[in-house]
Amino acid sequence: MPTPALTSRLPAVGTTIFTTMSALAQQHGAVNLGQGFPDFDGDPRLMQAVKDALDAGHNQYPPMAGVPALREAIAAKIAALHGRAYDPGLEITITAGATQAILTAVLALVHPGDEVIVLDPCYDSYEPSILLAGARAVHVALTPGSFRPDFAAIAAAITPRTRAILVNTPHNPTGTVWTEAEMQQLAALLAPTDILVLADEVYEHMVYDGATHQSIARHPALAERGVLISSFGKTCHVTGWKVGFVAAPAALMAEFRKVHQFNVFTVNTPMQHALAAFMADAAPYLELPAFYQRKRDLFRAGLAGTGLALLPCEGTYFQCVSYAGLAPEIAALPEAAFCEWLTREVGVAAIPLSAFYPDGHDQQFTRLCFAKRDETLERALARLRQHLVPRGPLA
């Protein structure tokens, strides 16, 4: 019997660009600066804490909302850094990474027929999550070139159907970090409404040049209507663990947990115990900005002379560049084709910025990840310097 025909819930969704480019990088032996994961291990103390948790027998289901000690550690960290006191019992939940947290938040809080504002370019899981909730994503472009929020455009996109806005700072893919004034402007814009804020803050500890991460937890008017989402995978260099967390007012969290308990129920027990023990020392996350700023500066300095123009990088572990100044036959390539050429012919994999726009908007920009060992970055830089000469011949 043939498999019955069905109608896709996500008919326009295919394989993600991250999977595609990583496979192409492996095929051609390219240095993979595309997908956003480190090629170095997390802190040995954290690895030992996992072993200790396993040896202690923490191998069965934890509470649905997460190991209490970890929720308490998260609440203490947020209070210390941002001044917001979340109740670890009622207002913090451990999730299977940030992507699950985003989907759960949308399914719990957004209803069919609602609208959710997303700011382009944006992470590729946002719109599918909204569509699965039966809602509509309303795309508003960040200011071209600077990628700063355009509040006039956001205001114009608000309708009686607007249920939420998805905000991401530090911003993937562009590395833009929202300022205190911009967060205050968002709060003022939303004040007369019931619009919720879903805040993707997974790069919260990667903010450079002395700036401060403007979490919604720092802004009471946003925190009261907001769902704060973050990720231990990014902070602790363990993306494969898929452990994140959500903090939100009790009324919002109660709805979040209704969905959470049925789409994942709970999260890896020994990792939660290990993370709780590891968080007793704040130094690893407090020192993370300096750790990644050094890598950012090394990478930016190494790109000099390649013909790639650097965009600002205020946060995250991504550097965006323009290839418009390369040889005309290369500069003329669409972003996806340029990244494929870069992977095959130069041996360095990147991600086109067009992948973060619903219409594939092309600006001759690409995203490179510098969360790599220094020797990995130097190997990639040597290949880029060899082949990417301004107005040079096709390599």
DARA-V708207 format. One record per residue. PHI is phi in degrees with one decimal (* if undefined). OMEGA is omega in whole degrees, -180 to 180 (999 if undefined). D_CENTER is the distance of its C-alpha to the mean C-alpha in Angstrom with 1 decimal. Layout:
phi=PHI omega=OMEGA d_center=D_CENTER
phi=PHI omega=OMEGA d_center=D_CENTER
This chain:
phi=* omega=178 d_center=43.1
phi=-70.5 omega=174 d_center=40.2
phi=-64.9 omega=-179 d_center=36.8
phi=-58.9 omega=176 d_center=36.9
phi=-69.9 omega=177 d_center=35.1
phi=-142.1 omega=177 d_center=32.2
phi=-100.6 omega=-177 d_center=30.0
phi=-67.3 omega=172 d_center=26.3
phi=-73.8 omega=-179 d_center=24.0
phi=-132.5 omega=-173 d_center=21.5
phi=-64.3 omega=-178 d_center=24.0
phi=-93.6 omega=-175 d_center=21.8
phi=-96.8 omega=175 d_center=19.1
phi=-119.9 omega=177 d_center=19.7
phi=-71.5 omega=-177 d_center=18.1
phi=-66.0 omega=178 d_center=14.5
phi=-62.0 omega=-179 d_center=14.7
phi=-67.5 omega=177 d_center=12.8
phi=-65.4 omega=-178 d_center=15.7
phi=-62.4 omega=-176 d_center=18.2
phi=-72.8 omega=177 d_center=17.6
phi=-66.1 omega=177 d_center=17.4
phi=-65.7 omega=179 d_center=20.7
phi=-66.5 omega=178 d_center=22.2
phi=-62.6 omega=180 d_center=21.4
phi=-65.4 omega=-179 d_center=23.2
phi=-61.4 omega=-175 d_center=26.0
phi=-105.4 omega=-180 d_center=26.7
phi=63.8 omega=-178 d_center=26.1
phi=-85.6 omega=171 d_center=23.5
phi=-73.2 omega=-172 d_center=21.3
phi=-88.8 omega=172 d_center=17.8
phi=-104.2 omega=-179 d_center=15.5
phi=-88.9 omega=-177 d_center=13.6
phi=-65.6 omega=-171 d_center=11.4
phi=-86.8 omega=174 d_center=8.9
phi=-141.7 omega=178 d_center=11.0
phi=-71.1 omega=172 d_center=13.8
phi=-108.0 omega=177 d_center=17.4
phi=-129.2 omega=-175 d_center=18.9
phi=-81.0 omega=172 d_center=19.5
phi=-74.0 omega=-177 d_center=18.5
phi=-59.1 omega=178 d_center=21.2
phi=-55.7 omega=179 d_center=24.5
phi=-65.7 omega=177 d_center=25.2
phi=-70.3 omega=178 d_center=22.2
phi=-62.3 omega=178 d_center=23.6
phi=-66.3 omega=179 d_center=27.0
phi=-63.9 omega=176 d_center=25.8
phi=-65.3 omega=179 d_center=24.8
phi=-60.5 omega=179 d_center=28.2
phi=-62.8 omega=-180 d_center=29.8
phi=-65.3 omega=177 d_center=28.2
phi=-63.3 omega=-179 d_center=29.4
phi=-64.3 omega=180 d_center=32.8
phi=-80.1 omega=176 d_center=33.0
phi=84.1 omega=179 d_center=32.7
phi=-84.4 omega=-172 d_center=29.4
phi=-126.2 omega=179 d_center=29.0
phi=-109.9 omega=-178 d_center=29.6
phi=-54.9 omega=168 d_center=27.7
phi=-86.1 omega=173 d_center=26.4
phi=-55.9 omega=-177 d_center=26.5
phi=-53.6 omega=-177 d_center=24.4
phi=-79.8 omega=180 d_center=22.3
phi=122.0 omega=179 d_center=21.8
phi=-60.1 omega=-177 d_center=24.0
phi=-54.0 omega=-178 d_center=25.5
phi=-62.1 omega=180 d_center=25.3
phi=-73.0 omega=178 d_center=21.5
phi=-62.9 omega=178 d_center=21.2
phi=-66.1 omega=179 d_center=23.8
phi=-65.5 omega=178 d_center=22.0
phi=-64.9 omega=179 d_center=18.8
phi=-60.0 omega=180 d_center=21.1
phi=-66.1 omega=180 d_center=22.9
phi=-64.9 omega=-179 d_center=19.9
phi=-62.1 omega=180 d_center=18.7
phi=-63.1 omega=-178 d_center=22.3
phi=-68.9 omega=-175 d_center=22.9
phi=-85.3 omega=-169 d_center=20.0
phi=-125.7 omega=175 d_center=19.9
phi=82.4 omega=-180 d_center=23.3
phi=-101.9 omega=-179 d_center=22.3
phi=-98.4 omega=175 d_center=24.2
phi=-86.7 omega=176 d_center=22.5
phi=-77.1 omega=-177 d_center=25.0
phi=-64.2 omega=179 d_center=23.7
phi=-79.3 omega=-172 d_center=26.0
phi=-113.9 omega=-168 d_center=25.2
phi=-126.2 omega=178 d_center=21.8
phi=-133.5 omega=178 d_center=19.4
phi=-133.6 omega=177 d_center=18.4
phi=-88.0 omega=-175 d_center=16.9
phi=-123.3 omega=177 d_center=14.8
phi=-83.8 omega=-179 d_center=14.3
phi=85.6 omega=-177 d_center=10.6
phi=-75.5 omega=-179 d_center=7.9
phi=-63.9 omega=176 d_center=8.7
phi=-63.5 omega=-180 d_center=12.3
phi=-62.6 omega=180 d_center=11.8
phi=-63.4 omega=-180 d_center=10.6
phi=-60.8 omega=-179 d_center=13.5
phi=-63.3 omega=179 d_center=15.9
phi=-61.6 omega=-179 d_center=15.4
phi=-66.9 omega=-179 d_center=16.1
phi=-62.8 omega=-178 d_center=19.0
phi=-78.1 omega=-167 d_center=20.4
phi=-114.5 omega=-177 d_center=20.4
phi=-112.9 omega=-174 d_center=20.7
phi=-113.9 omega=177 d_center=24.0
phi=-54.3 omega=-179 d_center=25.5
phi=91.0 omega=176 d_center=26.3
phi=-71.8 omega=174 d_center=23.8
phi=-120.6 omega=177 d_center=21.6
phi=-126.4 omega=179 d_center=17.9
phi=-81.5 omega=174 d_center=16.9
phi=-123.1 omega=-174 d_center=13.7
phi=-106.8 omega=-175 d_center=13.2
phi=-88.6 omega=4 d_center=13.3
phi=-76.3 omega=-178 d_center=11.8
phi=-138.7 omega=-180 d_center=9.0
phi=-58.3 omega=-167 d_center=6.7
phi=-76.1 omega=178 d_center=9.7
phi=-86.1 omega=-173 d_center=9.9
phi=-62.5 omega=-174 d_center=10.6
phi=-65.6 omega=176 d_center=14.1
phi=-57.5 omega=177 d_center=15.3
phi=-61.5 omega=-180 d_center=14.7
phi=-65.7 omega=180 d_center=16.7
phi=-64.0 omega=179 d_center=19.3
phi=-64.6 omega=176 d_center=19.9
phi=-83.4 omega=-179 d_center=20.7
phi=78.1 omega=-179 d_center=23.3
phi=-104.4 omega=-178 d_center=21.8
phi=-121.7 omega=175 d_center=21.1
phi=-82.8 omega=177 d_center=18.1
phi=-105.1 omega=-173 d_center=19.4
phi=-89.0 omega=175 d_center=17.7
phi=-123.1 omega=-178 d_center=18.1
phi=-76.5 omega=166 d_center=17.5
phi=-65.5 omega=-176 d_center=16.2
phi=-57.9 omega=-179 d_center=19.2
phi=-56.4 omega=178 d_center=19.9
phi=91.6 omega=-179 d_center=19.9
phi=-92.1 omega=-178 d_center=18.5
phi=59.4 omega=175 d_center=15.5
phi=-90.1 omega=-179 d_center=16.6
phi=-64.4 omega=178 d_center=16.9
phi=-103.8 omega=-172 d_center=20.2
phi=-71.3 omega=175 d_center=21.7
phi=-65.4 omega=179 d_center=24.8
phi=-68.5 omega=177 d_center=22.9
phi=-62.9 omega=180 d_center=20.9
phi=-59.9 omega=-179 d_center=24.2
phi=-67.7 omega=-178 d_center=25.9
phi=-84.8 omega=-178 d_center=23.4
phi=-75.3 omega=177 d_center=24.3
phi=-132.6 omega=176 d_center=26.9
phi=-59.6 omega=-180 d_center=28.6
phi=-89.5 omega=-176 d_center=26.4
phi=-67.5 omega=-179 d_center=23.1
phi=-100.1 omega=-174 d_center=21.7
phi=-156.9 omega=171 d_center=18.2
phi=-128.8 omega=178 d_center=15.7
phi=-97.1 omega=-178 d_center=11.9
phi=-118.4 omega=-179 d_center=10.6
phi=-129.1 omega=174 d_center=7.4
phi=-146.4 omega=-10 d_center=8.5
phi=-55.3 omega=-164 d_center=8.1
phi=-95.8 omega=169 d_center=7.0
phi=-100.5 omega=25 d_center=5.3
phi=-105.9 omega=-164 d_center=7.9
phi=-89.9 omega=-178 d_center=10.6
phi=79.6 omega=177 d_center=10.2
phi=-73.5 omega=178 d_center=12.0
phi=-118.6 omega=180 d_center=12.4
phi=-66.8 omega=179 d_center=14.3
phi=-90.4 omega=175 d_center=17.8
phi=-59.6 omega=-180 d_center=19.9
phi=-62.9 omega=180 d_center=22.0
phi=-67.5 omega=177 d_center=19.3
phi=-65.2 omega=178 d_center=18.3
phi=-66.2 omega=179 d_center=22.0
phi=-67.3 omega=176 d_center=22.5
phi=-62.8 omega=180 d_center=20.0
phi=-60.4 omega=180 d_center=21.9
phi=-66.0 omega=-180 d_center=25.2
phi=-64.5 omega=-176 d_center=24.2
phi=-87.0 omega=-173 d_center=23.3
phi=-51.6 omega=-178 d_center=26.2
phi=-80.6 omega=-173 d_center=28.8
phi=-116.0 omega=173 d_center=26.7
phi=-108.4 omega=-177 d_center=25.4
phi=-71.3 omega=178 d_center=21.9
phi=-87.4 omega=176 d_center=19.2
phi=-114.8 omega=173 d_center=15.8
phi=-101.9 omega=-170 d_center=12.7
phi=-107.8 omega=176 d_center=10.4
phi=-84.7 omega=-175 d_center=6.7
phi=-119.0 omega=-173 d_center=7.1
phi=-66.6 omega=178 d_center=5.3
phi=-100.2 omega=-173 d_center=6.4
phi=-55.9 omega=-177 d_center=9.6
phi=-101.2 omega=178 d_center=11.9
phi=-121.9 omega=179 d_center=11.2
phi=-128.8 omega=-165 d_center=13.3
phi=-115.2 omega=174 d_center=16.4
phi=59.9 omega=175 d_center=20.0
phi=80.2 omega=180 d_center=20.8
phi=-73.4 omega=179 d_center=18.6
phi=-112.8 omega=175 d_center=17.5
phi=-65.6 omega=-180 d_center=14.2
phi=-92.1 omega=176 d_center=15.2
phi=-66.0 omega=173 d_center=14.0
phi=-62.4 omega=179 d_center=15.7
phi=-65.6 omega=178 d_center=17.7
phi=-82.7 omega=-172 d_center=19.5
phi=-124.5 omega=-173 d_center=20.7
phi=-52.4 omega=-178 d_center=23.0
phi=-66.1 omega=176 d_center=23.3
phi=-86.9 omega=-179 d_center=19.6
phi=-61.2 omega=-178 d_center=19.4
phi=-68.2 omega=179 d_center=22.4
phi=-116.5 omega=-168 d_center=20.8
phi=-117.8 omega=173 d_center=17.1
phi=-115.6 omega=-179 d_center=14.9
phi=-89.9 omega=-176 d_center=12.6
phi=-122.4 omega=178 d_center=9.8
phi=-143.6 omega=-169 d_center=8.6
phi=-143.6 omega=172 d_center=8.7
phi=-71.1 omega=180 d_center=11.6
phi=-57.6 omega=180 d_center=10.5
phi=-75.2 omega=-174 d_center=8.5
phi=-69.0 omega=-173 d_center=11.3
phi=-107.4 omega=178 d_center=14.1
phi=62.4 omega=-179 d_center=13.5
phi=-134.3 omega=-175 d_center=14.1
phi=-61.7 omega=-179 d_center=11.3
phi=-72.9 omega=178 d_center=14.4
phi=-74.1 omega=-180 d_center=15.3
phi=53.1 omega=175 d_center=12.8
phi=-125.2 omega=177 d_center=13.4
phi=-135.6 omega=178 d_center=11.6
phi=-154.0 omega=177 d_center=13.3
phi=-128.8 omega=172 d_center=14.0
phi=-125.0 omega=-178 d_center=16.5
phi=-161.5 omega=175 d_center=18.5
phi=-54.3 omega=-172 d_center=22.2
phi=-54.3 omega=-178 d_center=24.5
phi=-63.6 omega=177 d_center=25.4
phi=-71.1 omega=-178 d_center=21.9
phi=-65.5 omega=178 d_center=21.2
phi=-60.3 omega=177 d_center=24.4
phi=-69.9 omega=178 d_center=23.3
phi=-57.3 omega=-176 d_center=19.9
phi=-67.3 omega=177 d_center=21.9
phi=-59.2 omega=179 d_center=24.3
phi=-81.7 omega=-178 d_center=21.8
phi=-53.8 omega=-175 d_center=20.0
phi=-68.0 omega=-179 d_center=23.4
phi=-107.2 omega=176 d_center=24.1
phi=-104.7 omega=174 d_center=21.0
phi=-145.6 omega=-177 d_center=20.3
phi=66.2 omega=180 d_center=22.9
phi=-157.1 omega=-166 d_center=21.6
phi=-127.6 omega=-178 d_center=19.7
phi=-31.0 omega=-172 d_center=20.9
phi=-67.5 omega=-176 d_center=23.7
phi=-62.2 omega=178 d_center=24.3
phi=-64.5 omega=179 d_center=20.7
phi=-63.8 omega=179 d_center=20.7
phi=-62.7 omega=180 d_center=24.0
phi=-64.6 omega=-180 d_center=22.9
phi=-64.7 omega=178 d_center=19.9
phi=-62.0 omega=179 d_center=22.3
phi=-66.5 omega=-177 d_center=24.8
phi=-65.6 omega=-177 d_center=22.4
phi=-72.2 omega=177 d_center=21.2
phi=-60.8 omega=176 d_center=24.8
phi=-107.5 omega=-178 d_center=24.3
phi=-77.8 omega=-173 d_center=21.8
phi=-55.2 omega=-177 d_center=22.3
phi=-56.3 omega=-180 d_center=19.5
phi=-84.8 omega=176 d_center=16.7
phi=-70.7 omega=180 d_center=19.0
phi=-88.9 omega=-175 d_center=19.6
phi=-64.0 omega=178 d_center=16.1
phi=-57.0 omega=-180 d_center=16.0
phi=-66.1 omega=179 d_center=19.3
phi=-58.4 omega=-177 d_center=18.4
phi=-81.2 omega=177 d_center=15.5
phi=-63.9 omega=177 d_center=17.5
phi=-62.6 omega=178 d_center=20.4
phi=-66.9 omega=177 d_center=18.5
phi=-57.5 omega=-177 d_center=17.2
phi=-66.8 omega=176 d_center=20.8
phi=-60.8 omega=-177 d_center=22.3
phi=-68.4 omega=-180 d_center=20.2
phi=-63.3 omega=179 d_center=20.9
phi=-64.1 omega=-179 d_center=24.6
phi=-69.6 omega=179 d_center=24.9
phi=-79.3 omega=178 d_center=23.8
phi=-59.8 omega=179 d_center=26.8
phi=88.8 omega=180 d_center=29.4
phi=-85.0 omega=-174 d_center=27.3
phi=90.2 omega=175 d_center=27.6
phi=-88.2 omega=179 d_center=23.8
phi=-89.4 omega=-176 d_center=23.2
phi=-83.5 omega=168 d_center=20.4
phi=-88.7 omega=178 d_center=18.2
phi=-58.6 omega=175 d_center=17.4
phi=-130.9 omega=-178 d_center=14.5
phi=-90.1 omega=-178 d_center=14.3
phi=-167.9 omega=-173 d_center=11.1
phi=67.6 omega=172 d_center=8.2
phi=-116.9 omega=178 d_center=9.9
phi=-120.2 omega=174 d_center=10.3
phi=-116.2 omega=175 d_center=13.7
phi=-94.7 omega=-179 d_center=14.6
phi=-135.6 omega=172 d_center=18.3
phi=-105.0 omega=177 d_center=21.1
phi=-105.0 omega=-178 d_center=23.6
phi=-64.3 omega=-178 d_center=26.1
phi=-90.7 omega=179 d_center=28.5
phi=-81.0 omega=178 d_center=29.1
phi=-51.1 omega=-174 d_center=32.2
phi=-53.1 omega=-178 d_center=32.8
phi=-69.9 omega=176 d_center=32.6
phi=-87.2 omega=-180 d_center=29.1
phi=-61.6 omega=-178 d_center=27.9
phi=-78.5 omega=-178 d_center=29.2
phi=-70.5 omega=169 d_center=26.8
phi=-60.8 omega=-174 d_center=24.1
phi=-57.4 omega=-179 d_center=20.6
phi=-63.8 omega=179 d_center=20.4
phi=-67.2 omega=177 d_center=23.9
phi=-62.1 omega=-179 d_center=23.3
phi=-65.2 omega=176 d_center=20.5
phi=-65.6 omega=177 d_center=22.9
phi=-62.1 omega=-179 d_center=25.7
phi=-61.0 omega=-179 d_center=23.8
phi=-70.7 omega=-176 d_center=23.1
phi=-72.5 omega=-168 d_center=26.7
phi=-96.3 omega=-178 d_center=28.7
phi=-100.6 omega=179 d_center=26.9
phi=87.3 omega=176 d_center=25.2
phi=-135.5 omega=-179 d_center=21.7
phi=-94.1 omega=179 d_center=18.8
phi=-138.2 omega=179 d_center=16.2
phi=-119.1 omega=177 d_center=14.1
phi=-71.0 omega=178 d_center=15.7
phi=-65.4 omega=180 d_center=14.0
phi=-60.2 omega=180 d_center=16.2
phi=-67.3 omega=-178 d_center=14.1
phi=-98.2 omega=177 d_center=11.7
phi=-118.1 omega=-178 d_center=15.0
phi=-66.0 omega=-179 d_center=17.1
phi=-103.1 omega=180 d_center=20.2
phi=66.1 omega=-178 d_center=19.0
phi=-50.9 omega=-172 d_center=19.7
phi=-109.3 omega=-179 d_center=20.9
phi=-130.1 omega=-175 d_center=21.0
phi=64.3 omega=178 d_center=21.7
phi=-116.9 omega=174 d_center=18.2
phi=-141.7 omega=-177 d_center=16.2
phi=-111.1 omega=178 d_center=13.1
phi=-121.6 omega=-179 d_center=14.0
phi=-100.3 omega=179 d_center=12.3
phi=-107.3 omega=175 d_center=14.5
phi=-83.2 omega=-176 d_center=13.4
phi=-135.6 omega=173 d_center=16.8
phi=-59.5 omega=-180 d_center=20.3
phi=-56.5 omega=-179 d_center=22.5
phi=-66.9 omega=175 d_center=24.8
phi=-67.0 omega=179 d_center=22.1
phi=-62.6 omega=-179 d_center=21.1
phi=-65.0 omega=178 d_center=24.8
phi=-65.3 omega=178 d_center=25.5
phi=-65.8 omega=-179 d_center=23.0
phi=-63.1 omega=178 d_center=24.4
phi=-61.1 omega=179 d_center=27.9
phi=-68.0 omega=-180 d_center=27.4
phi=-65.8 omega=180 d_center=25.8
phi=-66.5 omega=-180 d_center=28.6
phi=-69.0 omega=-171 d_center=31.2
phi=-104.4 omega=-172 d_center=30.2
phi=-99.6 omega=178 d_center=28.5
phi=-99.0 omega=-180 d_center=31.4
phi=-54.4 omega=178 d_center=31.5
phi=56.7 omega=180 d_center=33.8
phi=-83.6 omega=-179 d_center=34.8
phi=-74.5 omega=176 d_center=35.9
phi=-62.6 omega=-178 d_center=33.8
phi=-74.2 omega=999 d_center=33.0
